[in-house]
Amino acid sequence: MQTVLRFSLRLGFALGCFLLRACDDGSHQSTQDGITHSQSKPLLTAEPNPVPAGDTDQALGTTAITWNIGDEATGDLYVKVNRSPEFRLARARSGTLKIDWIQFDSTYEFRLYAGKKRSKLRVKLDVTRNN
């Protein structure tokens, strides 16, 4: 009976720890030069993704790209289409852009950078369009 009780307590403890980690929103505080900065995980989403095929006579589809750099840095949002060079769409800590040029048979890799000259890639996201 004591073995079952010990096992149940250990299982309960392990499950509690797991759930607490799963509920962590990624927000953290860091102190640098005596200044407290709030940090959280960067966010980059596309809605919808994949972009619905819709009417096949319409060559272009639409999605909304939303981003948040996750700290006090300025974010640079870039896109790379297939094998072409990437180009900048926006510079801001957070925002939403309506992208109305998503074509069939292409992959759009959205990239969110922090730091000068794209020195820190924070997150990337592939967007496609259904056939």
Secondary structure, DSSP 8 states (H G I E B T S, - for coil): -HHHHHHHHHHHHHHHHHHHHHT----EEEEETTEEEEE---EEEEESSSB----TT---EEEEEEEE-SSSS-EEEEEEETTS--EEEEESSEEEEEEEEE-TT--EEEEEEESGGG-EEEEEEEE-B--
